[in-house]
């Protein structure tokens, strides 16, 4: 159990509220609960991390007693049941908690039902220089705006791992995209003052940062968390790829539950890297299905895949893939390919610099990588 | 059979063996008082041991072995088993009519392939009333990833009710059929949703399900979305993880048999090194692969979504395409010739 300790320390968030239920307080027979205590099985997590048989051996009591103890512990630490209907009603009541942060890209906003949703993890994937950081800065800005201008009127925590955040650029974006707000006196200072930038230099420091955040998010009116980028955090660590990806496991769970319980949007960026041997998109049985099997159509460049691996990909709720289409037979000035993920929705891309406004003309369905084209116009 | 196979605590087992009671037959003829005196334990403990010993040796059963059934009886039982439709007839075909009750079915695939969609679809479809060829049951949805979208469930429920109404309209022209009583809200009401935030909660909930289902009749499907998530993040000791998971799988199997319900476990994929190359495989390793009765893998074939029966004791390997529409799971438009038997 020793090895798990560092994890449970870190994970003692709301997400683990049930797991840390004390066995002594569950109402087991005094004699049995003493036996648990004597064997140093203190929390529900300790007891349920073993099979019933192992527990029986360890406690040296009968199978029947073990089973009934496990039953009681389980009942006490089961999550509560909700009907989907009450879930729907609760969501309707808390509409303000389940809102969206508009990206100010009309096509993207409508595809995302209003913008980046609260309470989930949204990922931006794209090659270097494509505009991920630009996108993040603009999001940060719009979250800091007063509600009257479509913002969230709150603070933004911007974890800038790659040192790409530029205040000058933020003001510039503000002046260009939201002149009506920014030309008010003192506004630029106030808005920029709401964006808090953190620059962790190691994964450990980052871990510390986000744990600290957990407590301060609600008190400090934090309405958006941006992490640019997740990949850079790992590339600093001197470990083999598989191990690095495993390390992120805890961060995935933590960020997901952070988003869920504080009801804020969390946006992370992810780099792309060239596909290496351990990245594959086929099952072994697919080789057997000879006829009718086409090569997987590549979404853009078949050699580029999102870094961080499949385990991470399972965890993000929405993945937005940013692609720049410099030249296209459909020939609108900008093309926004998007991608459908576990959350059911998807993404577009802007071409890095200022996003010219909206106007969808076509949607081309290409399986799981659809392309929405935009006409440029401010 | 030997005494050491009884599920007893080690101290009591030690006492039994040192007193010379090494085989079950040597115990079963004793009275509890004799046993208590000989082994130096309390009479209540001795009584429990005798009860266990009797159960294990199968006394008092008319059948050859306690709890056994012959193949003919099993055939009858299997034929009468209802199946839950997936709303995609191609997929139903290769599944032998739908997801079978009394079995554990694992469904896996890459992110975004539609695992959660299938989960939601099944939790709606299980409620189709018997008059419409459904089960009229209820659903338990165990959400470990936070990916259950209640708005989506409502959408699928609405489409399901519309389909039933259309069907009734058609039937009315020919002969009298029952009205659709069901409203989309009722469907949502009958989906019991659990949000699981750690593997401890997951284990606890699975242990607790037995009681929950006894108290709420008519639960006909249990969906776990996904079985993998917390076990992939939090467990360091892989051997321990495997043991806890196999115990959980056994409990799911017991639930499926005891309440005649379908258990659907959604699983993530990972990469695996076999025969000199890396390939996709469902997560949780080889020993986990043994714990589900049926296994369905979802994959992209070009731009189309396909499902493939990877493992099943009764169904041939086959694949079929499907699509995810705003109304839920459906046949893919160009489907007719897509079903491939292998």
Interface residues (C-beta under 8 A of the other chain):
Chain A: X3 X4 X7 X11 X14 X15 X16 X17 X18 X19 X44 X45 X48 X49 X50 X51 X52 X53 X54 X56 X57 X59 X60 X61 X62 X63 X64 X70 X71 X73 X74 X75 X76 X77 X78 X79 X80 X81 X82 X83 X84 X85 X87 X88 X91 X120 X249 X250 X252 X253 X256 X257 X260 X277 X278 X279 X280 X281 X282 X283 X284 X285 X286 X288 X289 X291 X292 X293 X294 X295 X296 X297 X310 X311 X313 X314 X315 X316 X317 X319 X339 X340 X341 X342 X343 X344 X366 X367 X368
Chain B: X7 X8 X9 X10 X11 X12 X45 X48 X52 X110 X111 X112 X115 X116 X117 X123 X141 X145 X146 X147 X148 X149 X150 X151 X152 X153 X154 X185 X188 X189 X190 X191 X192 X193 X194 X195 X196 X197 X198 X199 X200 X201 X203 X204 X205 X206 X207 X208 X211 X212 X226 X228 X229 X230 X232 X233 X234 X236 X237 X240 X243 X244 X246 X247 X268 X269 X270 X271 X273 X274 X277 X278 X279 X280 X281 X297 X299 X300 X301 X302 X303 X304 X308 X310 X317 X319 X338 X340 X342
